């Protein structure tokens, strides 16, 4: 072990920083955040340091370094581009047993600055002992995505409650069980949702239950919860950070067919995974059965995640499932996802709005009745707007006929995006009159886009290798010669 990891309190301790450039400014920002009594030695100051100096955040000794500046100093940082000066500072500080760091010169360091993940008061520090700063930076970035930002708030609340819990739960085992349950349960969810008063009330309720259970007066109550999570359109990189954190805490995940296998791979290994998906014409699990299953699992004290493709509130029946949970008294939260219209169109190089082509976008579902009474076809047929149609494959012919009969030009550009955002994505383009034939050739799931913006695919497509230009004969689709690589 080259360096012993330590967390040092710098509040009001004298720290000397030699150098006034951009690197020194970064170090000064970190030291001031830690509360150090900072003195900077430099002929001139970087503009950021000048602004801080004008606010009297540190003392400035204008000019060069002098050995007497080390008197009474706790830590020294040399951030100059003068190697000889840096060596001199290191030697003088080392002789006085003062911790010293020479920036970007590991042999001249008795103390080093790690990469820091700040969730104060939770702090994570990563170091390679100066061997590979880029590697530690990459590791920090990975851990940043896994550690939620509310950890610090959770730790602050836990700190306030620690003595109270200690007084009411006498054994270490009891207290450990209490905190493990709290930090992985409803308390943590409420903190993440910004409901801090409810979070502390939850701690109080749990503490009463634990105390009663330990006194054998009554069993500790088990309260599960539901998280409704949008998985996005397919690419696992489009799953939100909060969505990732929630599915990795789940006891059981109820997922749809639209959730990609890559996203399911991110679910916690020991969590149960149950498919409750529905497909057009083949409802494998009735909605009522899914609702009942959610309630049953939550009442068993489990953390239930209902994982839906896209966004659960955009044609995902998420609202209906939450109504059932609310009526049953099951606590819940919602983690939005990137809906298919936004994700798939972006990956197809089709902006849903464009100053020259479309001033509005309408999301509609293709699950419409034969007479089409539920949709305002005259309004949908107006020009200068984009229609993003979900689940429209089966009714593509009806949609095309209704739009044309209500005034939309038969030559309006359209695109059918199959398996949007996934490696097998295909984009088939053509005109409104060809919509049905295009839709029948597209892989499922597919999104229909109607509007002038669809023609921009040929100019700004950037993802995938299977875009097919349907302005050519639809009969040619299966022939490799018409496949454009993008």
N, C-alpha and C positions, 0 to 999 in steps of 0.2 A: 504494500500500500504506500504509494508515493506521498499522498496527502491525507491527513485525518479530516474527514468532513466535520465541520463545526458550524453552528449558527451563532453569530456574534451580535450582541446588542451594541449598537453604535449610538444610541440616543445620548446626545450631549457630550459624547466623547470627541476629543480633538483629532481630526484627520487632516493630513496635509496632502494636497494634490498639486503636483508640479506639472505645468503645462496649461495652455489656454485655448487649444484648438478644438476641432470637432470631436475627436476621441475623448478629450478631457471633459467636454460638455456632456457626453453620454455617461461617463463615470460620475460626474457631479450630480446628474439627475438621480442616479441610483443611490448615491450616498445621502443626498438630501431627503429622499423618500424614507431612508432608514433613520433619519433624525440626527445625523452626524453634525458636530460643530466643525464646519468645513472652512479651511483656509486654502486659497489658491495662490500659487506663486507663478507669475507669468508676465512677460513684458506687455502683452496685449491679450484681450479676451475675445473669443468667438462671440458673434452677435447674440446667440442664445444665452451665453454666460453674462453678457452685458446686461440683458434684460433681468436676469436673476439678481445680479449685483445691485441694480437700481432698486430692487425690492428688499435689499439688505438681507439676502438669504445666506450670504457667506462673507468672509473677510478676504480682501484682495491685497496681496503684497506685490505691487507692481515692480517688475525687474527680474533679476536672476536669482537662482537658488543660493542660499547660504546655509552652511552646516548648522548654525545656531537655530534655524527654523525647526530643527528636529526636536528641540527640547520640549519634553512633556507631551510628545505626540504619541498617539496609540497606534495609528496606521498611516503608512505613506504609500501613495500611488504616483508613479512617474509615467507621464503620458506625453513625452516629448519625442521629437524625431532626431535627437542628438544622442547617439549611442554612448559616447564617452561620458556625457552628463548622467545618463541613466545608470551606467556602471558605478559612477561616483556616488550617486544617491543610494544605490543598493548597498555598496560597501559601508557607507557611513551609517545607514539604518541598521544593517546587520550587526555592526560592531556595537550598537546600543541595544540590541535585542528588541528592536522595533519591527513589527510585521511590515513587510514591504512587497509591493506588486509593481513590476515593470511591465507595462502593457505590451502584449504580443512578444514577450521575450521570456519564455518559461524558465530558463536557467537562472534568471535574475529575479526569482519570485520565492519568497518564503510564505506567501499567501496568494491564492488565485481566486478569480471570480468565476463561479460556475454559471451555466445557463440556468435561468430561474423561471419557474412557473409560479406565479403569484396568485394565490387564492387566500390572501391574508384573512386570518392568522395561519392558514395552511400554506406552507411553502415547500416546494419541491426543487431540489438543486441537482444538476447533472454535470459531471466533470469527467474529462478524459485525462486529467493531470497535465493538460497542455499539449497532449499528443495530437488530438484531432478535433479542433474547435468546430469544424463543419459537421462532423458526426454528432457531436453533442447538440448542435443546433437542430439537426434533423430529428433527433430523439425528442427534443423538447417540443417540436412542432407536432409530433405524433401524440405525445402525452397531453398537450394542450387540448386536442380534440376529444380526449377521453375523460377529462376532469371538468365537470360542470362548474360554471361560474358561481353558483350559489353555495359551493362548499364552504367558503369563508363565512357566510351568514349562518350556515348550519353550525359551524364550529363555535361562533360567537354565542349563539343561543345555548348550545350544549355546555359551554363554559359557565354561563349564568345558572344553569340548572344542576351543575355537577354536585354542589354541596347539598342541595335539596334531595337529590336522588340518593346521595351517600347516607343521609340521615334516615331515610325511609326504607332503604334496602340495605340490610346490614352486611351481607356477604359479597365478596368480590364476584362470585359466580352469578348472583342475582343481578348485580349492577351490569356486568358484561352482557348478560342476556337482554336486559332492558335496552341498553344502548345499541346492540346489534339489531334488535327489532325496530327501534326508532329510526336509526340511520339508514335502514333498508326498507322502511315502510311508509305509512301514510304521512308521518311527520316530514320525511324528506321530500315527499311529493308536494306538500303544502308550501314548504320553503321554496321549492323550485318554481311554484306558481305565484310567488310573491304574497302569499296569504299568511303573514307572519303571526298575527293574533290567533288565527285558527290553528297554526302549527304549535304554538305554545299550549293552547287548549287541548290539542291532541296529546301532547306530552303529559299534561296533567291527568287526562283520562287514562292513558296507558299506565301511568305510575300508580294510580288507584287500583287498576285491574291487577297489576303485578303484585302490589302489596297484599291485596285480598287473596290472590292465588297462593302466595307464599305463606299466608296465615291460614290457608285451607278453609277460608270462609266462602269462597266462590271461585269457580274456574275463570281463568283469564279469558276475556272475550276475544274472539278472532274476527277481525274485520279486514276483508279483502278490498280491492279497489280495481277500477277499470281505467285503462289508458287507451284512447282511440287515436291510432297513429297512422298518418299518411306515409306510405312507402315510396311515393313518387312514381314516375312512369316506367321504371325498369332499371336504368343505370344505377348501380348501388352508390355511386358517387353523388347522386342527387338526393339520397336520404339525408334528412337534416341531422345536425349534430345532436339535437335533443332527442330526435327519433332514435338514433343509435344508442344513446344512453338509456332510454326507456326500455328498448327491447332487450338490452343486455342485463336488465334487472328483473325481467318477467319470470314468473313461475310457469305460465302457460301462454301460448300465442295462438290465437284463432286467426287464420289468414285466408285470403282470397286467391283464386287462380291467377289474378293479375300480378301478384307479388312475385318478383323474380327469384329464382333459385339462389342467385348471388346474395340477395338481401337476406333470405332465410339463413344463409350460412353465417350471418352476423348475429343471429339470435344466440343467447346464452346456451352453452352446450347441454346443460342439464334441464333446460326448460322443455315442457311438453309442447309439441306443435300439432295443431289440429286444423285440417283444411275444411273450411265451411264455405267454399267458393261457389259462385253461381256462374253459369254460362248461358248464353242465349239458347233457349229451347231445351236446356238441360239443367234444371235447378237441383243440384246434388243435395243441398241442405236447405230446407225451407227457412225463411226469415224467422218465423216463430220459434223454430228449433234453435237457431243461433241465439236469439234473445234469451231463451230459457237456459241455454248452456252458459251464457255470460253470467246470469244471476246465480246459477248453481255453483259455478267455480268461485265467484267472488265471495259467496256466503261460506265457502270452505276456508276462507282466509287467504286466498291466493291473489297474487298480483297478476291480473289478467290484461293482456294486450290484445286489442282487436286491430289487426294490421290489414290495412286496405291499400290497394293500388291507387296511385295518384293522391288526391286529397279526399279525405273522408266526407267532407261537406259539399263536394261537387259531384252530384249524381252517385253518391256512394252510400246513401241511406244511413249515414252516420248519425244524423240528427234523430232518426227514429230509434236507433239503438240506445242513444243517450237518454231519450225520453223514458224508455223502459227501465234503464238503470236508475234514473232519478225517482221514478215511481216506486222502485224497490228499495230506495234508500242506500244505494251503492254509490260511494264517492267515486268521482271520475275526473279525468283531465283530457284535454285534446292537444295533440301535437300535429299541426297542419303539415301537409305534404305538397310537393310541386305537382299540380294537376297536369293531366295528359296534354291538354291543349297548349299549355305553356311550355312544357318540357319537350314534347314531340315536335311541335312546330319550330322551336328554337334549334333542335338538332337537325331539322330538315332545311334550315336556312330560310324559314318563312316567318317574317315578322307579322304578328297578328294585327298590328296597326302600323301605318306608314303615312307620313304627311301628304304624299301625292296620291295614295291609293285607297286608304281606309281610315276613317276618323272614329270608328267604333268597332267593337267585337262583341259578338253574342255567343254564349255557350248554350247549346241545346242538346237534347237527347233524341236519338233516332228511334227510341221505343215509343212511337206514336201510333194512334189508332188509324185504321184505314181511311176514315173520312177526314182525318187531320184537324178536327175541330179544336183540339187543345192548343194548337199553335197559331200564332197570328201571321199567316203566310203573306199577306200584303206588306206587313212591316218587315218581315224577313227578306222579301224579294227586292227591297230598295237597294240601290247601288251605293258605292262608296262605304261599304261596311264588310266586315269579315264574319263568316259563320264558322264556328268550330263545333262540329257535330260528333258527339260521343255515341257509340253503339249504333252506328248508322248503316252498317253493312247490309243487313237484311232489308231495310227500308230505303236503300239508296235510290231505287227506281222511283218510288213514291215521292221522295224528297226532291229529286230532279224535276219530276213532272209538276209538282206543286209550285216550286219556285219559278219555273218557266211560265206556267199558266198565269201566275200572278205578276209577271212583268220582268223577271230577271232574265237578262240576255242569255240565250242558249250557249253563246261562246264565252261566257264568263270563265276565267281560269279556275281550275280546281286542283286539289292535290289529295291523294289518299296516302296516309302515312301508316304503314304497317310495322308493328313491333318497334315503335318509336323509342329512341335513345338506347336501343340494345344493339349488339353487334350485327344481328340479322336484319336491322332496319331496312325497309324499302320505301321509296317515295315514288308514287306513280302520279304523273301529272297529265292533264288534258283539259277538256272543257266540260261545262255543266251538263251538256247533252250526253256526254260519255260517262257520267258519274257512276251509273250502275255497273257498266262493264269493267270500269277500273276497280270498283269496290270488290267485285267477285274475284279479281286476280290478286288482291292484297292479302298478305298474311295477317293473322289476327293476334292480338287486338289491333284495331285500326281506328284512326281518327280521320274524319273528312274535313277538309278546309275548302270553303267556297269563298271566292273573292279575288280581286286583282292581285293581292299580295302573293297568291300562290305562284305566280309566274317568276317571282324573285328567287325562287329555289334554284333556278338555272344559273343565277349570277352569284349567289352567296352561300350555296350549299358547302358544308365543310366536314360533315361526319358520315362515315360509312362508305360502302363501295357498291351499293346496289340500287342506285336511283335509276328509274326507268322513265324515259321521256314518252309520255302517252300522246303527244301531239302527232306521233307517227301512228300507224295503224295499230289498233289494240290487238289485232291478230298476231302481231309481231312480238308481243311481249315475251313469249317463251324463247325467242331466238336470241342468243348471246350478243348478236351484233348491235342490238339496241340498248345494251346496258352501259350506262355512263359511269365511269369511275369518278368519285368525288372525294 
